[in-house]
């Protein structure tokens, strides 16, 4: 099974025309400094590429309103700057070596430099959002605070085999789903969509954001190293126990004993954990839960008046599950 490119799923030229303008504005926003060194480090991850998922969702949200020009483009820039800034900080916390196929800023320069670049991009996100209105600025600020809360909780739970699914959901709601929800919401708001449409796409985006992270976490267990670009079970090796692992831990004393030793784990220990989780059917349990959340997302999207947008959101949700199906077939 082949996973279709996002561009094939979102087959609307007007969306991609605006995404091109978002790309240009991203580099204009990140270059707004007289210091060439700060420009270089702040553009390091932006130049490496990435899915640009969040600005894309802002442009999809904008399809619900009549004013699709300036505001949604600036909304897309703001959410991507928040995302990029948070990645600089994440790489310092995780001691990551690479990001988007290039050396991470903390490796290329230093932790201090990476933190500085992240702070600068977050400041620029607020500046970009300011002309969009007080509600937009408050939403961007509140979302980043939520991201920090999710990251802090994940750090608290590292190597903790006693926490359960509720804590996991709190982490991914903060770290991932909150910004995905804000991206779609801000795009709809700035395009002048009505209040009901803004709420409906926000609910869709939150459930879809949870599934986006749940399926990413499943991929960490079932995909090949070639597919992932890193060994399977990398989350485990960082002491981060995702939902399938937490389900396996509930009734497996041998697994609990292995993970109690703390990370980093040996390759044999990591492979043991991955095999135990997959063979125990816990990945399938999580995928069933993801499917149920997509039903909730679809229920929210059905409140939208635009058939075109509803169909687009359905295709996007199917894409998330197709990624896992394709990885399992390899």
N, C-alpha and C positions, 0 to 999 in steps of 0.2 A: 504494500500500500504506500502510495506517495502522498506526502502532505502538500496541499496546494499552497503556493505563495500567498501572502496576505493581499497582495495587489490583485490577485485573481478573485479573492473573496469579496473585496471591496471594489467593485467594478464600476465606480462612478468617477468620471474624469474630473468633476468639480472638486471632489475630495482631494485628489492627488495634486491638482493645481494649487490648492491651498496648502497642502503639505510641502510643496516646493517652496512656497513663500515662508512657511514656518522654518524650514531648514536655513534659508537665508537669514532670517531674523535671529535665529539661535546664535549664529556666529557674530552678528552685529551686536547682540546683547552681551555676549561674553567678551567682546573686545572693547567694551566701554571703559577703558582705563588707559592712562598714559604710561603705564609700566609694562614693557614688552614681556618681561618674565611672567608677570601675573596673567597676561593674555595667553602666553604659551601653555601654562599649566592648566588654566581654566578651560582651554579648548582641547586639551589632550584627549579626554574621553569623548567629547562631542565629535571630534574628527575620526575617532575609531568606529563610529557608526552605532549600530544597535537597532532594535526593532522600531523605535519611535512609536510604540504602542499607545502611550498616553496622549501625545498630541493627535494621533489618529483618532482616538476615541473622542477627543474634543471636536474634531471636524465632523465626526458622525453625529455627535450630539447637536451640532450646529444645523444639521438638516431639519431639525424640528422647529426652527425659527425663521423669520424672514430676513434678518440682518446678518448675512453669512460672511461678510467681508472682513473688516478690520478686527472686530472684537474676538471672534473665534480663533483667528490666527495668533493674536497676542495671548489668548488663553492657552493655546497649544504650546507656545514658547514658555510661558510661565510654568506649566506643569512639567515640561521636559527639563527645565532648569532645576526644579525641585528634585526631580528624579536623579539627574546627573550629580547634583550636589550631595545627595544622600549616598550615592555610590562611592564617591571619594571617601566619605566617612566610614561606610561599611567596609571598604577595603583595608582601612587602617585597623578597624576592630577585628576583622577576620584574618589580618596579616596575609592578604591575598597577593599573589604574584602577578596575575594577569587579569585583564578585564576586556571583553570584546576583542580578544585575540592580540592585544598589545600589552606590554608591561604596565602594571597598575602604577598610579602616580606615586604611591608610597615606596615602590621599588625603584621607579625611574628617578625619583628625587629623594624624598624622605617623608616620614609621617607628618611632620610639621607642615611641609609644603602641601601635602594632600589635604590636610585639614583646612589650611588657608584657602585652597582652591574651592573646596566644598562650601566654605562660608561665603566666599565671594559669589558663587553661583546662586546660593540661596538668597543673598541680598539682592542680586539682580532679578530674581524671580519676583520678589516683592515689588521692586521698582517697575517691572513690566506690568504687573497686575494693578498697580495703583490707578492708572487712568481708566480702568474698567469699572471702578466704583468701590465704595466701602465694603459692600457685601463680598465682592470678589477677593479683595485683599484679606478680609477676615477669614474667608474660606481657605485661601492658600496658607495663611499662618496657622490656622487651626489644624489643617491637614498635616503640616510638617510637625507640629507638636504631637499629633497622633502617631506619626511615623517613629518619632523618638520614643514614645511610650512603648510601642511594639518592640523596638530594638532593645530597650532596657529590660523588658520582660523576658525576651529571648536570652539575653545575657544572664539574667537571674536563674533561668531554667537550664542552663548548660550543664550537661552531665547529670542532671537530676532524673532518675528513673521513676520517681514517685508521682510526677505530675501527669495529668491526663488530657483527654481530647479538648476539654473546655479551655485549658490554658493554651493549647496549640492554636485553637481558633481565635483566641484573643490576640495572639502574636501575629497571625497572618492577616487578621482584620486590620490591625494597626500598620504593619509593615508593607502590606501589598494592596489589600482591597480598598483602603481609605483613599489612596492617591488615584486608583483606577476610577473609583466613584467620583472623586472631585474632577477628574479630567472630563468625563462625559457630562457631568453637571455644569461645569464652567462653560463648556462649549455651548450647551443648550441655553444657559442663562444669557450669555453675551450675544447670542443670536436672536434674543427676544422671544424665546419659546414661552408658552403659557405655563402657569405654575403646575398644573397637573402633569404636563409632559416632562417638566424638569424633575418632578418627584418620581415619575415612572422610570425614566432612564437612569436616575440615580439608584433606584432599587435594583434595576437590572444590572447595573455596573458593579454594585457591591457584591451581589451573589456571584457574578461572573469573575470578579476579582478574587474571591475566595477559591473558586474552581481553578483559576489560572495558577494560583500557588499550590493547591492540592495536586494538580496534575504535574507541575514542575517537580514537586517532592516525590511523586511516584516515578517520574522519569529518572530521578537520581538512583532509584533502586532497580529499575527494569531495563534501562537503556545500556547500550555498549559504551565503552570508553571512546570509541571512534565517534559515536553519535553525540556524546556529552562533551567531549573535549577534556574529560577528566575521569578518573576511575569511578565506577559505580560505588555508591555508599559514601561519597565525600561528606555529606551532611553528618553522617554518623561519626566520621573521623574528626569532625569539629565539635563533637559532643552535642550536636543538635539532633534531637529525636523527633522526627516528623510523625504524622498521624499513623501510617502503617506500622511503624516501629512501636509506637505507644500501644496500639492494639495488641501487638505480639507480646509486649512485655507483661500485659495483664495476667497471663496464665502460663508463663514459660520461665521457670526458675533458672534453667541453664542459661537462657538468654540474659536474664537479669544479672547472673553471676559474671558473665562476660563483660557486660556494659558497666558494671559497678567499678571496674578497675580504672575507669576514666580515660579520656583521650590524651594523646593520640593512640590509636589502636594499631596492632600489627595488621598486615595485609590479610593474614589468615583469619584473624578475629573479625575484621570487617566483612570478608567474604562469608564467614559463618553467619553473621547477623543478617546480611542481605538474603542469603539462601533461606534462612529460617523464616524471615518475614514473608518472602514471596511464596515459598512452598506451603506456608500456613494459611494462605488465602487472604491475608490481610490487605494486600494491594487491591484485590477485587472488592473487598468491603469498602475501602476508601473510594474506589471508582463508582460504586453504587451510590455512596453518599454524594459524590460530585454530580452524578446524574440527577439526583433528587434536587440538588441546589440549582441545577440548570432548569429544572421544571419551574422552580420558583422564579428564576430569572425570566423565563418565557412568559409566565403569568403576568409579571410586571410589564414586560414589553408589549403584551397584547392590549394594554391600556392606551398605547400610542395610536394616534389617528393615522399616521403614515404607514401604509403597507410596505412601501419601499424600505423604510428604516426597520420595521419589524423583521422583514426577510433578511436584511443585512445582519441584524443582531443574532438571529437564529443561525445563520451561516458561521458567524464568528464563534458561537458557543460550540457548534459541531467541530470546528477546527481544533479547539482545545482538547477534545477527546480523541480526535483523529491523530494528533501528535503521539499520544500514548499507544494507540493501536499500531501505528507504524513502527514505533520503537520496539514493541514486543514481537513484531514479526521478523525483525532482523536477526 
